[in-house]
Structures are given as C-alpha cells and as structure tokens.
Amino acid sequence: MDDTIRKSIRQMGPVMGPEIVSGSMALFAPLVLRPTPDICSVERDIAYGPDARHRLDLFRPVAKGAPHPVVVYVHGGGFIGGDKGAEAAPFYNNIGAWAARGNFLGVTMTYRLAPTHPWPAGAEDVARAVGWLMAYAAAHGGDPSRIFLIGQSAGAAHVASFLASPHLHGRKLPVAGAIMLSGIYDVVRLKHGPFENAYYGTDPSRFAEQSSLAGLIATQVPCLFTVAEYDPPLFQNQAAHLTEEWMRAKGALPRLLYLPDGNHMSAALSIGTGDALEGDLAAFIRKHGEGNA
C-alpha cells in the first residue's frame, strides 16, 4: 500500500458509509489484478441453488497439475447489498484472479439478502455453495477436500455462522480453513443499527443463538481473522470480544492480524495489488491445505 493510499484512508477515518465504500474502491481499482487469459479461465454465473442470487464465478488457473485448493470469497454489503461483481468490475474479480495466479481455484459467490432473507440465510447459502463445490469442484480442477472460505464484513459473519452451525454441515466440517476479514461474531454485544436489525431482527432473546462466537471457539477448522486500524468501532469491538473469549476458553490468542493503515474495505480491495496481506492469506491456505493434499 503506497503512501498516497495510506494518507487517503487516514483522512477517511474509522467510519462507514457509501462515500467510504466508493472512495476506497476508487483508490484500489486502478491497481488490482484482473482475470486475463494468461492467468485463468473464468466461468460466470453458475447456479449453486434455486434463488436468483445463488450464483458463483469460477476462476480456473492456467497452470496444470494436481487438483487445486479451492478459495471461496463471500462479499460484504451490510447484509442488505453487495455482489460478487460483474465481468468488467474490478471487485471482486481481483480476488478470483489473485487466487488463480496462486494456483488455487478461485470462487466468488453471491447470496440472498436481508430484509427479505434474514438470519440465518447467509450461512445457509454458504453451506449450499460449499455443498455444490464438494460435488463439482473436481470437474473444474479443484480439490473438494481443500476448500477455504474468505468472508469480509457481512460475508465474514456468514462464514462464521456457517462454521458455528453443525446442522448446516454435519459433525465434520467440509472446509479446510476459514479467513474472516472484519467480521461480526457476538450478536449479544453487537451495537445494532438498521443493517444489523434487517438481518438479525430486533428480538434480544434471539441474539445468543445468532452469535457464532462460541461455535467458532469450538470448531476444529483453522481460522484466521483480521481487523483494520480504521475499522469502525463496531468491528474493533467485535475483534476485542473474539480475542477475550478465545483467550478465556483456550488460554491462547486467536490468529488475528491487525492491519495498519487499513479501513473496513481495504483488506478485500487490496488483494491483487501486491499488498502484504496476500502473502499471509496464501501462507495460511498452503499451510492448512497440505494435510489434505
């Protein structure tokens, strides 16, 4: 991340809103990797379920060889918006292209949105997409025993809920690892606003069952978390609650990366620009994929 971007992010500050989203995208769009024929072939809008938003794009690396680990990106959008990105969009084709360049089978997916589809629709859609990949990834050069999830913001909340919900995946989770970028894990202590209310509702008696925190601590799936220096306080607090409870339960810290000079959007937007985070993500995937290779 160059000094101009760092300065711009500092000036935006630890807030969130449409102007921060568009401003952050404008910073990174000229820099990100795009899917080109020398990197990957792309198959778009494959249906993984019956809803119009049950769609995913596959980024198959040009490099031949053994079946590739599968890297699935679940976008954010405040539970009520967001998308995997159209063919010409920089985001989140950048993540699919980055995955393929690293010799992974890249996947970007969409899911149903609140308020029409409240909790736990997002986690259910992650489960449905994982089920599709278990059945069909091999036909596209992927290794269904090495599926890794990357979620950002609401997408991270959906990934966390999927991991924490045994009824969605059975006793043995069908993923090799999960990465959650600035996520929500504790709905009880969450500061609820319109976006959170649209997905989780407003009944406090349900907040405990909607929280993924205990399930994340209990899961045997390797997890990597991030929080950014200029994340809004809501996400800073969620990272603190995660760290506190993880330490209390396990006597050790979670694998949590603090991203200096980053904001709520920058972790996902910077993938494919050569940012240092890319190395951390790739190393995590390779480390935890070796045992299933």
C-alpha positions in Angstrom: 0.0 0.0 0.0 1.6 3.3 -1.1 1.7 6.5 0.9 -1.0 8.2 -1.1 -3.5 5.4 -0.3 -2.4 5.4 3.4 -3.0 9.1 3.6 -6.4 8.9 2.0 -7.5 6.1 4.3 -6.4 8.1 7.3 -8.3 11.1 6.1 -11.5 8.9 5.7 -11.2 7.8 9.3 -12.9 4.9 11.2 -16.3 5.5 9.8 -18.5 3.6 7.3 -20.9 4.8 4.6 -21.5 4.9 0.8 -18.8 7.6 0.4 -16.2 5.4 2.2 -17.1 2.4 0.0 -16.9 4.3 -3.2 -13.8 6.3 -2.2 -12.0 3.1 -1.1 -12.9 1.4 -4.3 -11.6 4.3 -6.3 -8.3 4.1 -4.6 -7.7 0.4 -5.4 -9.5 -0.1 -8.7 -6.6 1.1 -10.9 -4.2 -1.2 -9.1 -5.9 -4.6 -8.8 -5.2 -7.7 -10.7 -7.7 -8.5 -13.4 -8.5 -12.0 -14.8 -6.7 -12.4 -18.1 -6.2 -15.5 -20.3 -2.6 -15.9 -19.1 -3.8 -16.2 -15.5 -7.1 -18.0 -15.6 -10.2 -19.0 -17.5 -13.5 -17.8 -16.0 -16.9 -19.3 -15.9 -19.6 -16.9 -14.7 -23.0 -17.0 -13.0 -23.1 -20.7 -12.3 -26.2 -21.6 -10.3 -25.5 -23.3 -7.0 -29.1 -23.1 -5.8 -32.6 -22.1 -6.9 -32.6 -18.4 -6.0 -31.6 -15.7 -8.5 -28.7 -14.7 -6.2 -27.4 -18.3 -5.8 -24.7 -17.6 -8.4 -20.9 -18.1 -8.4 -18.0 -17.4 -10.7 -15.1 -19.9 -11.1 -11.5 -18.7 -11.9 -9.6 -21.7 -13.0 -5.8 -21.3 -13.1 -4.0 -21.8 -16.4 -1.3 -23.8 -14.6 -1.8 -27.6 -14.9 -1.1 -30.2 -12.3 -2.7 -31.8 -9.2 -6.2 -30.6 -8.2 -6.0 -27.1 -6.8 -7.1 -25.9 -3.4 -10.5 -24.0 -3.7 -10.7 -20.4 -2.4 -14.2 -19.0 -2.0 -14.8 -15.3 -1.4 -18.0 -14.2 0.3 -18.6 -10.5 -0.2 -19.8 -7.9 2.3 -22.5 -5.3 2.0 -24.1 -4.7 5.3 -26.4 -7.8 4.9 -28.6 -5.9 2.5 -26.4 -5.4 -0.5 -23.2 -6.3 -2.3 -22.3 -8.7 -5.1 -19.5 -10.9 -6.4 -19.0 -8.4 -9.3 -19.8 -8.4 -13.0 -17.3 -9.4 -15.7 -15.9 -5.9 -16.2 -15.9 -4.9 -12.5 -12.6 -4.7 -10.6 -14.1 -6.1 -7.5 -14.3 -8.9 -6.7 -12.7 -10.3 -9.8 -9.5 -9.2 -8.2 -9.8 -12.0 -5.6 -10.7 -14.6 -8.2 -7.7 -13.6 -10.3 -5.4 -13.5 -7.3 -6.4 -17.0 -6.3 -5.9 -18.4 -9.8 -2.5 -16.7 -10.0 -1.6 -18.5 -6.8 -2.6 -21.8 -8.3 -5.9 -22.0 -6.5 -9.3 -22.5 -8.0 -10.9 -19.1 -7.2 -14.6 -18.8 -6.5 -16.6 -15.6 -5.9 -20.3 -16.0 -4.8 -23.4 -14.0 -4.1 -26.1 -14.9 -1.6 -29.6 -13.9 -0.6 -30.0 -10.5 1.2 -31.9 -9.1 4.1 -34.6 -8.0 4.9 -36.3 -10.4 2.6 -33.9 -13.2 3.7 -33.0 -12.7 7.4 -30.7 -14.8 9.6 -29.6 -17.5 9.0 -30.0 -17.2 5.2 -26.4 -16.1 4.6 -24.9 -19.1 6.4 -27.3 -21.4 4.7 -26.2 -20.0 1.3 -22.5 -20.5 2.3 -23.4 -24.1 3.1 -25.2 -24.6 -0.2 -22.3 -23.2 -2.2 -19.8 -25.4 -0.3 -22.1 -28.4 -1.0 -22.0 -27.5 -4.7 -18.2 -27.3 -4.7 -17.9 -30.6 -2.9 -19.9 -32.2 -5.7 -18.5 -30.2 -8.7 -15.1 -28.6 -7.9 -13.2 -31.7 -9.1 -14.7 -31.3 -12.6 -13.2 -27.8 -12.7 -9.8 -28.7 -11.5 -10.4 -28.1 -7.8 -9.8 -30.3 -4.8 -13.0 -30.7 -2.8 -11.1 -31.8 0.3 -9.3 -28.4 0.4 -12.0 -25.7 0.4 -11.1 -22.4 2.1 -13.6 -19.6 2.8 -12.7 -15.9 2.9 -15.5 -13.6 4.1 -15.5 -9.9 4.5 -17.8 -7.9 6.9 -21.3 -9.4 6.4 -19.6 -12.2 4.4 -17.3 -12.9 7.4 -20.4 -13.0 9.6 -21.9 -15.6 7.3 -18.8 -17.7 7.2 -18.6 -17.6 11.0 -22.2 -18.6 11.3 -21.7 -21.5 8.9 -18.7 -22.8 10.9 -20.7 -22.4 14.2 -23.8 -24.2 12.9 -23.4 -28.1 13.0 -26.9 -28.5 11.4 -25.6 -26.9 8.2 -22.6 -29.2 7.7 -22.8 -32.2 10.0 -20.2 -33.3 12.6 -17.2 -33.0 10.2 -16.9 -29.6 8.6 -16.3 -29.9 4.8 -13.8 -27.0 4.7 -10.0 -26.9 5.4 -9.8 -23.4 6.7 -11.6 -20.0 7.0 -10.5 -16.4 6.9 -12.7 -13.7 8.3 -11.9 -10.1 7.4 -13.5 -7.6 9.9 -16.4 -9.8 10.9 -19.3 -9.9 13.3 -19.3 -12.8 15.8 -21.1 -11.7 19.0 -24.6 -10.5 18.3 -25.4 -10.1 22.0 -22.8 -7.3 22.5 -23.1 -6.0 18.9 -24.2 -2.4 18.6 -27.3 -2.9 16.5 -28.2 -0.5 13.7 -30.5 -0.6 10.7 -28.4 -3.1 8.7 -27.9 -5.4 11.7 -31.6 -5.2 12.5 -32.5 -6.1 8.9 -30.6 -9.4 9.2 -30.7 -10.4 12.9 -34.0 -8.7 13.8 -34.7 -6.8 17.0 -35.6 -9.6 19.5 -32.8 -9.7 22.1 -34.0 -13.2 23.2 -32.6 -14.5 19.9 -29.2 -12.7 19.9 -27.4 -15.5 21.8 -28.4 -18.2 19.3 -27.5 -15.9 16.4 -24.0 -15.4 17.8 -21.2 -17.5 16.2 -18.6 -16.8 18.9 -18.9 -20.0 21.0 -19.1 -22.1 17.8 -16.0 -20.5 16.4 -14.1 -21.2 19.6 -15.3 -24.8 19.5 -14.6 -25.5 15.8 -11.6 -27.6 14.8 -11.4 -25.7 11.5 -8.3 -23.5 11.3 -9.3 -19.8 11.4 -7.6 -16.6 10.6 -9.1 -13.2 11.5 -8.3 -9.6 10.6 -9.2 -6.2 11.9 -8.1 -2.9 10.4 -6.7 0.2 12.1 -9.5 2.3 10.7 -12.3 -0.2 11.1 -15.4 1.4 12.7 -15.7 0.8 16.4 -18.3 -1.8 15.9 -15.8 -4.1 14.2 -13.0 -3.1 16.6 -15.2 -4.2 19.4 -16.1 -7.5 17.7 -12.4 -8.3 17.4 -11.9 -7.5 21.1 -14.8 -9.7 22.1 -13.4 -12.5 19.9 -9.9 -12.2 21.5 -11.3 -12.0 25.0 -13.5 -15.1 24.8 -11.0 -17.1 22.8 -8.3 -16.4 25.4 -10.7 -17.3 28.2 -11.6 -20.6 26.6 -8.3 -21.7 25.1 -5.6 -19.9 27.1 -4.2 -18.6 23.8 -4.9 -15.8 21.3 -6.8 -16.4 18.1 -4.8 -15.9 14.8 -5.7 -12.3 14.4 -3.9 -9.9 12.1 -4.0 -6.2 12.8 -3.9 -4.3 9.5 -2.2 -0.9 10.0 -3.4 2.0 7.7 -6.4 -0.2 6.6 -10.1 0.6 6.7 -13.1 -1.6 6.6 -12.9 -2.1 2.9 -9.2 -2.2 2.2 -8.4 -5.8 3.1 -10.6 -7.2 0.3 -10.0 -4.4 -2.1 -6.2 -4.6 -1.8 -6.0 -8.3 -2.8 -4.3 -8.4 -6.2 -2.3 -5.2 -5.7 0.8 -6.9 -4.1 -0.2 -5.9 -0.6 1.5 -7.8 2.2 -1.8 -9.3 3.3 -1.8 -11.5 0.2 1.2 -13.4 1.5 -0.4 -14.0 4.8 -3.6 -15.4 3.2 -1.7 -17.6 0.8 0.6 -18.9 3.5 -2.4 -19.8 5.7 -4.1 -21.6 2.8 -1.0 -23.6 1.8 -0.2 -24.5 5.4 -3.6 -25.9 6.2 -4.1 -27.4 2.7 -1.0 -29.6 2.9 -2.5 -32.1 5.2 -5.4 -32.8 2.8 -3.4 -32.8 -0.4 
